[in-house]
């Protein structure tokens, strides 16, 4: 990646993180969280996403790259790892700090917008491109080092469209108060389904059953999110039953409170 493109890429990523941070802060003002708790959760989301985005490259380059620090400053990040790295980091911090307020819905919209903006940076940088195509909207990516005239799927723009549509849908869902406590899980499941199918448009290596590592990860993560959704729904029903019977409840007992 040339220096001017690298700077453009970094500016776009910084814009994506800044927008996500601002929207998250606005959303969480409505939650009964202290200022310290908001900073803890926000910091965990940022650090977790940065680490998660690099995990596949750490696994590829080995532990030596971790200690030398080269992997942290090299090109290459994975959106999927970043999203779920942030998710897990927030859960860990909330568990350690005994924060039982559900914060997942406050992250759904900012994550969607941040990924949409970040993928614009990927397109401008010429990374994360797709397979060769003859479709009229195919793009020639110099970074692919293809012969002249070879076009590829602009998979980065496909993701911009998906996450942009998801952001609009999430605003509407929040306005209607649908899927309360499940909006983040709904968005992530939708993205994982999209990512599973869009992987066939990417030049990724197949590792098992003609599936890429991202497709396998998508299947596993969908199963995990569906399990969490069912568990949270049961807690909600238990809490509502307790209130109808004259009991009291603040938050469901499940420690995984997203």
N, C-alpha and C positions, 0 to 999 in steps of 0.2 A: 504494500500500500504506500503510495507516494506521500510525501510530507503534506502538501496542500489538501489532499483527500483525507489524510489522517486527521488533520485539524477540523475539517468539515464534519467528519464522522464523530469526533469527540464533542464538537459543539452541539450536534443534533442529539447525541446521547445525554449530554448535560441538560439540554432543554427538556428531554423526556423525563429525566429524573426529577428536575425542578417542578415540572407541571404535576407529576404524580405526587410529589411531596406536598405541594400547595393544596391540591384537591383533597388529599387524605386528611390534612390538618383541618380543612373546612368541614369535612364530613364528621370528623371525630369530636368536633366542638359540641355536637348534640349528644355525645355519649358521656355517662358519668365517670369520666376518667380524670385523674389529677394531671397537672402539667408534667410531672415527672414520669407518670405512666405513659403519657402520649409520646414523650421523647424516647422512652425505653422501647416502645413498640415500633415507632418510626425508625429508630436506629437499628433495631433488629431486622426490620424489613430491608433496609438498605444494605447492611453488611451481609445478611444472608443471601440476598439476591446477587451481590457481587461475587461471593464465594461460589454459590451454586452455578453461576454462569461459567465458572472456570473448572468445575469438577471434572467434566469429561476430558479436558486437556491435561489436567493433573494426572488423571488415570493413564492417559496415553504417554505422557513424558516421564512419569515416574516421580518418586519422592524427592529426587535430587532437584528437580525443577521447583519444587515447593520451597526447599531451603534456600536455593539461590535466588528465588524471587523472579526468575525470568518469565515464568508463565503468567504472572500477574500483570506484566506490562507488555506482553506480546499480543499480537492480533488474535482474534478468535474468542467468541463468547457464544453461549447457547441460551436462547430465550427461555426454552423449556426449563433448563436447569436454574436459571435466574428466578423464574416465577416460583418454582417449588422450593428453592433455597430460601427465598424470602418467607414463604408460607411456613416452613418448618422452623425457621429462626424465630418468627413471631410466636409460634406455639410454645417453643422452648422458653422464651423469655417470660411469656404469660404464666407458664407453669411454675417457673422459678420464683416469680414475683407474686404468685397467687392472685393473678388478675383474672377474674371470671366473667368480665364483661365481654360480650360477643362483639368482635370488631370486624369480622369478615366482610360484611356488607359495605363497610366504609372503604375497603380496598378495591372492590370490584371495578368501579368506574375508573379510578386513577390508573390501575394496572392496564386496563384495556387501552386507554389513551396513550400511556407511556409506551406500550409495545407498538402501537400504530405509528407513533412518532419515531421510535427507535428503528423500525423497519424502513422508514424513509432513509435513515442514515445508512442502513445496510445496502439499499439500492444505489445510493450515491457513491458508496465506497466500492460497489461491485462485488460484494461478498454474498454468500447464501443464495446464489442464483440456482436456476433449475436446469432440467435436462434440455437437450436440443429440441426445437420445435419448428414447424413450418407455419404456425399460426401468424396472422398479420400483426399481432401485438408482441411478437417475439422481439427480444432485445439482444444486441451484440455486446457482450461484456469483455472488454480488453483483459480483465483479470482472469478470464477463463483460458486465455492463450489459445483460442480456437483459430482455425484458418479463416481468412476473410469470407464474410457472407454467412457465417454460422450464427443462427439466432437461438436464444434460449428462453425458457419460461421465466418471466420476471416474478418469481415466487415471492420476493419481498413485497411487491405491490399487491399480490393476492392477499398477503397477510395484513397489509395496510387496510385493504377493503374489508376483510373479516373483522378486524379489531375495531375499525371505525364504525361498522354496522353494529357490532356488539356494544360499543359505548352508547350509541343512540338507543338501542334496545334496553340497556341497563338504566338509562335515565327514565325511560317510560315505565319500566318495571318498578323502579323505586317510587315514582310518582303514584302508581297504582297500588303500592304497598303489597306487591306480589312477591312470593318466595322470600319472605322476611327470614333472616338468619341463613339463607341458602343462596343468596345472589352471587357470592364469590364462587361457590361450588358449581352453580349452574353455568357461570361463565367459563370456568376452567374445564368442566366436562365438555362443553360445546367446543372449546378450543382444541382439546385433546382429540375429539372426533375429527375436527377439521384437519388437524396436524397429521393424524393417522392416514387420511386419504391423500393429503397434499404431498406426503412423503414420496409417493410414486412419481411425482413430477420433479423430484430432486435426485441428483447423481450421488446418492448415498449407497454405501456398501450394504449388502444383505448379510445378516448374521445368523438368522434362524428362520426356517419355514418361509423363505423368500421375503422376510420382513427385515426392516432396518432396526437399529438399536432404538431409534426414537419411536418407531411404531410399537415395539415391544414395551417400552417405557410408558407409552400412552395407554395401552391396554391395562397395565398394572395400576397406573395412577387413576384411571377411571374407576376401577374396582375399589380402590382405597377411598376415593371421594364418595362413591355411592354408599359404601359402608358407613362413612362418617355422616352422610345425609340421613340415612335410616336411623342411626344411633341418636342423632340430634333430634329427629322428629319424635322418637320414642320419649326422649327426655321432656320435650315440649308437652306431649300428651300427659305424661306423668305429672308435670307441674300444674297443668290446667285442671287435672282431676283432683289434685291436692287442694287447690284453691276452691273448687266447687264444694269440696267436702269440709271446708272450714279451716284447712291448713294454711301454711304460709310457705312461700318460696321466693327467693331472690333470683337465683340463676340455677339452671339444671346442674346436676352433680357431675356430669361428664366434664373432665378436665380439658378435653379437646373442644374448646368453645368457639371455634371459628364459625 
